[in-house]
Each structure stands twice: as structure tokens, then as C-alpha cells.
Amino acid sequence: MLPSCEHSCHQCPKRICLEETNKNLCLHSSCRWFLLVLILVLLPQIFLDFKYFVISNVSLASLLSDSPQHAITPETPTQGSSPDKNETCPLGRVYVYDLPPVFNNELLHNCSSLEPWSTRYCDAVLNGGFGQRAIELIGVVPERQAPAWYWTDQFMSEVIFHNKVQNYACRTLEPESATAFYIPFYAGLAVGRYLFGNHSSEERDRDCEMLLRWVQDQQYWKRSNGSDHFITLGRIAWDFHRYGPFGWGSGFINMAGMRNIIRLVIERSPWDPLEIGVPYPTGFHPRSNADILEWQRHVRTHRRTSLFCFVGGTRGAFKDDFRGRLLSYCKNESDSCRAVDCAKSRCHHGSSDILETFLASDFCLQPRGDSYTRRSMFDCMVAGSIPVLFWEQTAYDKYQGFLPEEHTSYSVFIDYKSLKNGTSIRKVLERFSSEEVRKMREKVVDLIPKIVYAKPQQGSEYIKDASDVAIEIVLRRLKKQGAD
């Protein structure tokens, strides 16, 4: 029952009074009609506020959950019927094949077979290919950013990309309306089981041959002979370029059925026009624009106490091991260089030491890895550190569409051969003024959205991530191909 208004409102025949001391609403009997109107006005807003509260808390709970996710579950895209389809997707739409599980999900469920001597892949395939939550980074990254960080394996792009393309805004369930057809085969995982050890070329090729037989039997393959199809390869191109029965890797790319298929590869062959280089997955998977913008602010303003750094392990089996030379050089220049020796520290998926080192350094030394490219280059750039390259093939001919053509805008190049003639890395880097360093870092920070893989659905709504850029490159190529 509402209290009387008499002590604070002497005339209340036709209005509601707000008692100022205890903020209670007081209503004379003749004012009850007004209360009814007020309830009718406020009820919709109360309902909306409650709905927003429930949705926000459900989203927060799902965001913080870390339940294992081995299989990729297809999402049903909204099939718009409005006449502006071409306006919303001017480059066209993508159809995703529903492959037999043996080509993707069964590989995830049987993760222990992907690397029999290690549990690495059973951790790596969690959370849609992002891996385990990187809770160790709490305190290294801003608290609100911590749920966006994972220990992501460098060879998980097939799983990550499949999860992303299932939720692509311009995906279609109607193959007759598709511009491009995506084949979600986890070739890198399938082939990777047989790369090491005493395995025959037949074993390395078996899954790939089965996949091509399946896809070549599809109606829309026959329409174009595969020229409007594309696939992601989660290992470097050289693992699929075997010539002859006794060489390294699989012969997948050289099979007749692959002759027209566009390939998204973490390290492309510069001589193959059908290969498109895409960034290695890093551990940062933003959930929204806010994540990206906040992280960019963080790396832009982070205090950097070292001129340069090196993160890597030696390759003792190699003659004149260049990475070993860089590690020794960095340790000798300890007043200017920070080093993380991966022989003594876990570097496979990243670590808090690695991220802290990149965040604290203006420049990061990026020699070639086991091949010309390194996942470390993208880790370094995500931390706002400027990469120093020693081979042009590490980046400059690999990632068109993701990295600027003007190489000096975001990186420094020092020919590895010049170091044998006494060139000092430190002196080269000290020649850059603070303003030049600031401009290069700004360019690196601007590139971050294009070189990370955002969370599906929750991902960066307006800022395109690496998967968005990659699909657009494919669609633009097909559109030009059709025009020609």
C-alpha cells in the first residue's frame, strides 16, 4: 500500500507526488488513473531492460566458458530475401561443402593420432582450433583482454578457417547462387600424421586422393572443373608439393584434381599463381571491435625498454646456424636486446615470456624458420614490435593483400649475407629516429586487424579480420576471372 502524501504534498487530487526524503511515490485515490497510465508506459521499457540484462549475462557466461570444442558444427546463415543481396555481398557468396566427417571432424575426434608421441594436438583442437585458454597471460595483457587470448597452434588455420567461413556474412546454403565453393578438408592434419616416421608416399597421399574423388563427383565441381573452388592448407605449401614417390611430404598440390583450386596457405610458393599466402594464426582472437581497438591502444602506448629482441631456438644440425648466431649476438648486446632461448623455454604455441619480450621491444629479429616464414613474425607484429627481416622471402612475396607493398613502412630489411661482413644490427636500428620508429610502429598497429583471426560470430563486426580479407581476395579473383 502506498503511503499518504499529506505530510509532503498538501494538494494531490490529480497528480502523483514524490516524497523527497524517502523517494516514495504517494497517490491520492483520485490519482489512481494516472498510476495505471504510468505502468502502461514504463512496462515495455522494464521488459527491454530485463531482456538486455539476461542476454548480456548469457553472453558473458558463454564468453568465459572454456568447454572443449572438437567438432565444427555448421551454423545456419540468415538467408536474406530482400532485393539488396548484391549490395550487401557485391563480390558474391560462398557455399561450404558438407564433407564426410572423415575429412575433418573425425580428425579432430581422433586427435591423439595426429601426433602419436605427444598430446599436443588434443590441446590444439580445443575451442574451434584456438587451443587452450591462455590464462597465464593474465597480468601481461589488460584484464578485459585476457579471454581473447589462447595458446593457438601455428598449424590450426584449417580448423579456424572452417569455423569462420561457416559464419561468414556472405555464406549461402544455395549452391546455385554461390560465386565460390569452399572445401573444408583438413589436409594439413591428415597429411601431418605421416610426415615424420617411416611412412610411404601412398599413406601421405591417401586422404587427399579420397577427397578429390569425392569433390570431383559433385555437380558444381563439374560445372567449372573446380576453378571456382578454394581450400585452406594449414601447413606450408612445401609439405604438399612432393614430386616423385620418394620426396618430402604429400603430392596433393600436384594432383590433377588440384589443378584449378585456389589455395589459402600459411606459406605460399611464389611461383604458383593459385596459392594465396595467409597469416599464421596467433594467440589473439578478438571478440569484437572493442577488443581490437583496446589492444591497439595498449601496444601503441606500452613502455618499450629494449631496442630489439630475438625469440627462437638454435638449429645445431645446420651448418653455420643463423638463428644460433642471432641468439648469441642478442645475448652479447644485452643492454639493447632481450632474448628468449626456445631451447630453454616453451615456445611452441607462445608463452608469457615471448609476449612480454615483444611488448617491451621496438624491433624484433625475424630470421627464416624451418622454412622462409615464421609464425613468430605475426606474434611480434600483434605486440606492436617492428619486424627485422633477413630474407625477402620471409614476407615480401608471401602475403599480398595483408601486408603493405611498401615494405619499409612496417619493417626493416638487413640482408643476412651482410652480417658476415661485419654489419652491426644494433647500429642499423639505432639510425632510426624516434619519429621514424613511431611511424613504423603505427603502421604495424594498423595492420593488426588484418593479421588476426577473430572469434566466429562474436568477431570484429566492422573491422575485417584475416579470414574476411582472405575470402575477399578469392572472390575478387573469381570476379575478375569471370570478367576476363
HELIX and SHEET records of a PDB file:
HELIX    1   1 SER A   29  CYS A   31  5                                   3    
HELIX    2   2 ARG A   32  LEU A   64  1                                  33    
HELIX    3   3 LYS A   85  THR A   88  1                                   4    
HELIX    4   4 PRO A  101  PHE A  103  5                                   3    
HELIX    5   5 ASN A  105  HIS A  109  1                                   5    
HELIX    6   6 CYS A  111  SER A  113  5                                   3    
HELIX    7   7 ARG A  120  ALA A  124  1                                   5    
HELIX    8   8 ASN A  127  GLY A  129  5                                   3    
HELIX    9   9 ILE A  135  LEU A  137  5                                   3    
HELIX   10  10 GLU A  143  ALA A  148  5                                   6    
HELIX   11  11 SER A  157  GLN A  166  1                                  10    
HELIX   12  12 PRO A  175  SER A  177  5                                   3    
HELIX   13  13 ALA A  187  GLY A  192  1                                   6    
HELIX   14  14 SER A  201  GLN A  216  1                                  16    
HELIX   15  15 GLN A  219  SER A  224  1                                   6    
HELIX   16  16 ALA A  237  PHE A  240  5                                   4    
HELIX   17  17 PHE A  252  ASN A  254  5                                   3    
HELIX   18  18 ALA A  256  MET A  258  5                                   3    
HELIX   19  19 ASN A  289  THR A  301  1                                  13    
HELIX   20  20 PHE A  322  ASN A  332  1                                  11    
HELIX   21  21 SER A  352  LEU A  359  1                                   8    
HELIX   22  22 ARG A  375  VAL A  382  1                                   8    
HELIX   23  23 GLU A  392  THR A  394  5                                   3    
HELIX   24  24 HIS A  407  SER A  409  5                                   3    
HELIX   25  25 TYR A  416  LEU A  419  1                                   4    
HELIX   26  26 ILE A  425  GLU A  430  1                                   6    
HELIX   27  27 SER A  434  LEU A  447  1                                  14    
HELIX   28  28 ILE A  448  ILE A  451  5                                   4    
HELIX   29  29 ALA A  466  ALA A  483  1                                  18    
SHEET    1   A 2 CYS A  17  LEU A  18  0                                        
SHEET    2   A 2 LEU A  25  CYS A  26 -1                                        
SHEET    1   B 6 ARG A 171  THR A 172  0                                        
SHEET    2   B 6 VAL A  94  VAL A  96  1                                        
SHEET    3   B 6 ALA A 180  ILE A 183  1                                        
SHEET    4   B 6 HIS A 229  LEU A 233  1                                        
SHEET    5   B 6 ILE A 262  VAL A 265  1                                        
SHEET    6   B 6 GLU A 275  GLY A 277  1                                        
SHEET    1   C 2 GLN A 132  ARG A 133  0                                        
SHEET    2   C 2 TYR A 150  TRP A 151 -1                                        
SHEET    1   D 5 CYS A 337  ASP A 341  0                                        
SHEET    2   D 5 SER A 306  GLY A 312  1                                        
SHEET    3   D 5 SER A 361  GLN A 366  1                                        
SHEET    4   D 5 ILE A 386  LEU A 389  1                                        
SHEET    5   D 5 VAL A 412  PHE A 413  1                                        
END                                                                             
